[in-house]
Amino acid sequence: MFHSARINLTAWYLLIILIISLLFSMAIYRESEHELGRIERRQRVWSERINGESSRSYRPDLLEPIQIQDIRNRIISTLILVNGIILIFSGGLGYFLAGKTLKPIQEMVDEQNQFISDASHELRTPLTALKSAMEVFLRDKKLLLSDAKILVTQNIEDVNKLQFLSDGLLQLTQYQKPNGHTKMQTALLSNVIREAIRKIQPLAKRKTITIEFSTSDYTIKGDEYVLTDLLVILLDNAVKYSHKGSKVVINVKKADSTIAVSVRDEGIGIEKKDFPHIFDRFYRADSARSKTKTGGYGLGLSIAKKIIETHHGTISVESKQGQGSTFIVQFLIA
């Protein structure tokens, strides 16, 4: 699709350049023809004057008609050659520019198609589980009320997974819109961190994980509610992949015009091979799948990256397998 679009766009570029080139060529040819006509008229005047004189006076060198016609032919040949060179050069340049123009669109379409493919794949698993469970239930002719209750309970769990996935997809879609979900204003960083800790505290208590945080009164530029979501995602990951009885530490450091907030855990860590992909949608490292029984679809860090991008900040990670991970986000000081 994009190859044919690139060819069509190149053809339009060529047509526009060719029209402009031909117009300039016609203007040059008309001016040259006008100049040659003026030379011919002057030569006729000189010829008549010379023929009317009896004495041998000064006679200028006059161009023969065949020479003037030869000049015309050379001008036409030169213009055709120049237009040919322009056409060839413009073809290559137009093809290159068409590719540059269509590249962002192609990347956007490819990303959209990949998003649909990934989402469909993730939705298929709980839907298949629901369908299979109900089909088995319907085939069983000796059903008890207790069996029906178990089935409904399992189905509710699968529905909750579907709802969790759809909420994550909607959230990710909102943050992908430029300034579509954020209200840039001043926010007190300590309030953002405290609210994030409050939301994640029940999960931390279930695993007897303590969250340490030193109070800071820095003011940052951004949407307080959205930034709270960002820290909730980082804290949720830290608690999920940490061992029972461990701790999660939040540090805040100021450097020039930015503030860095780090969330450090003592969990399973991340392998180096997973570093380039941890912010990709639906990506879960092998260690996260095999060593923990936590749910999730790999959308959290993708959402976190989109949030920090809308706030013109950065997010990075430092980790060693088996020794924990540290996620660092940097904000602009208000």
N, C-alpha and C positions, 0 to 999 in steps of 0.2 A: 504493500500500500504506500509506504513512505518513499520507496524507490520511484514509483510512477509519479507521486506528488513532487518529488525532487526534479524529475525530468520536466514535468509541466511548468514548475516554477522557473527552471533554467530557461525553458523556451520563452516564457514571458519576459524574463530579463533580456534575453537575446533580441526579442522583438522590439522592446523599448530602446535598447542601445542601437539597434540597426536603424530604426526610424530616425533617431537623433543623428546618427552618423550620415545617413543619406541626406538629411536636411542640410547639414553642414557641407557635404560634398556638392549638393546642388548650388548652395550659396557660393562656394569657391569656384565652381565651374561657370556660374553666371558672371561673376566678377572677372574671371579670366577671359571669358568670351567678350565681355564688354571692353576689356583692355586690348584684346586682339583686334576687335572691330575698330577701335580708336586708332590703332597702329595702321590698319589697312586704309582708313580714311586719310590719315596724314601722308601715307605713301602715294595715294592717288593725287593728292594736292601737289606733292613734290614732283611726281612724274609729269603732271600737266605743266608745271612751271618750268621744268627742265626742257621739255619738248618745245616750249614756246620761246626758249632763249636760243639765239643764234651763236652767241659766243660760248667758248669753252669755260664755263664758270665752275665753282665747287659743286660736286655732285655727291650727295651722301650715299652710303651703301644701303641699298633698299633690299627688303626681304622679298623673295619670290613667293607667289601664292602657294606653291607646293610646300615651301618651308613653314608658312603660317599654318597650313593644314597639318603638317607634321607636328607642330607644337600642340595643336588641338588634340591630336591623337595621343601624344605623350601625356598631356594633362589627364585625359580620360583614363589611360592605362594606369597612371600613378594613383588616381582616385580609386580605381577598382582594386588595385593592389593594397592600398591603405585600408579600404573597407574590408577586404578579405582578412588582413592581419587583425584588424579590430574584431571581426566576427570570430576568428579562431581564439584569440586571447580572451574575448568576452565570454565565449562558451566555457572555457576552463574556469575562469573566475566566477562566472554565474553559477556553475555547478557546485563550486566550493562554497559560495555564499548561500546557495539554496540549502546545502547540507547544514551549514551553521545555523540558518534560520529555522530549519525543521528539527534540529537536534533536541532542543528543550521540549518541543511538543512530543517527539518520539519517546523521550525519556519519561515524560508525564504519562503517556498512554501505556508504555511498558510497565511503569510502576503501578498504574491503575489495574492493568490486567493481572499483574503479580499479586496485588492486594486481593482482588476477587478470587483468584486461584487459591491463595493461602487461606482466606476466610472460608471459602467453600470446603476446603480440606478439613479445617478445624471444626466446622459445623457438622460435617458428615459423621464424626465419631459419636457425639452424644445422640444425634438423631438415629443412627444405626442401632445404638444400644437401646433406645426407647422402642424402636420398631421391633427389634428381636425379642425383647422381654415381653411385649404385648402379644406377639405372634405365638410364643411358647405358652403364654398364659391361656390363650384362646384354644390351643390344641388340647390342653389338659382337661379331661372330662371329669376328673375328681378334684375339683377345686374347693378349697376351704376359705372361709373368711379371713383367716390368719394369712393365707397365701396372698390374697388380694391386698391386704394391708401392707405386706412386705413389698409387693409389686408397686403399689402406689408410693411407698416411701422411696424406693429406688428411682422411680420415675420423677419424683419431686427433686431428687438430687441431680438427675440429669437435666431437668428443666432449670434448676438453679445454675448449673454450669453454662447452659445456653444463655441464660439471662446475664451472667457474669461476662461471657464472651461478647454478647451484643452491646452491653454497656461499655466495655473496653473499646470496641470498634467505633461506637458513636463518639466516645471521648477522644479517640485518636483522630477521627475525622474532623472534629471541632477544632482541635489544635493545629491541624494542617491548613486551616483557612488563615490567610494573612490577617492578623489582628481581629479574627472573628470571635475569639473567646476570651480576650484579655482586655483589661482596662488599666492602662499604664498610669500609675499614681505612686505616691510615696507610701511605703509600708515599713512598719517596725519589725526588724528581723526576729527579735526575741518573741514577739507575738506569733509570728509564722511558725517558728520552731516549736513553741509550747503547744500550739493547736495541733500540729502534726504529731507530737508525742502523745497528746491526749487521745487522738484517734487510733493510734497504734498500740496504746498501752494494754488493752485487753488481750491482744495476741501475744504481747511480750510476757504478760503475767502467766499465761497458760504454759509457756516454756521456761518460766522463772528466769527471764532475761532482764537485766537492768539496763536502763538507758541513761547515760550520763551526759550532762549538758551544762556548760558554764554560761551564765547570763551575759548577754551583750545588747547594747542599746543602739546598734547601728541602724541607720535608715537606708533602705534600698529602694530602687525604682522598679515598680512592677505591680502586678495584680496580686493582692494578698491571698485571695482564695485559691488562685491558680498555683501560686508558689507553695501554698500549703499542700496542694495535691502532689506537687513535685517531691516535697520532702516525705510525704506519706508513702509514696512509691519507693523511695530509697530506703526508708526505715522498714517498710514491709519486706523488701528483699533482704535487708540485713537480718531481721528477726527470723524470717523463713529459713534462711540458709545458715543460721548460727546453731551451735550446740546448746543443749539445755544447761542452764546455770551460767552461761557466758554473759558478756556485756557488749553493748553497742555504745560507741562514744561519738558525740557530735562536737566538732571543733570549729571555731570561727576565727578567721585571720583577716586582717585588713592590709592591703598592699596598694599604695598609690590611690587610684580612683576605683578600685574593685575590692570586693569582699569575697573571700573564699570560704565556703561551708563544706566541711568534709564529714562523711558518715562512715565510720570504721567499725567493722564487725570482726568476730573471731570464728568465722564459719569455715565452710569447706573450701573457699577460694575459687579462683577461676584459672583454667589452663591458658597458656599463652596462645594456643591455636584458636581459642574462642574469642580473644580480644577484638578482632576486626568485626565480629558479628553480633556482639552482645546487645547492640542498639538496633538490630534489625527486627522487623516485625515477626512474631511467632517463633523466634529463635530461642531455644533452650539448650544449654550446654549439656553434654552427656553426663557430666558429674551431677548436675542439678536433677537430671532425670533418674539416675541410678542410685544416688546416695541419699536422696530425700524423698519423702512421700508427699511433698507439697503439691497442691494443684496449681493451675495457672496456664496461660497460653503464650507467654513470652511477649506480652504487649506493654508491660509496665515501663521498661526502660525505653521503648520506642516513644511512648507518651512523654516520658521525662525529657528525652532529647528534644522533642517538638516544643515542649514548654520552655526549655532554656533557650532554644533558638528564637522564639517569639520575644524573649526578654533580652536578646542580643548578648547572651552570655555563653559560657562554655561548660561542658561536662566531660570529665575524664575519669579513668579508673586505674587504680594500682592494686595488684593482687598477686599472691603466691598460693599455689594449690596447697590446701591443708593448713594455711596460716591466716586466712581471712582476706577480706577485700576492703578497699577504701574508695568510695565514690566522692569526687570533688566537683562542686559546681561553683562558678564564679558569677557574681552579679555586679552591676554598676551601682556605685553609691549615689543616692539621690542628692 
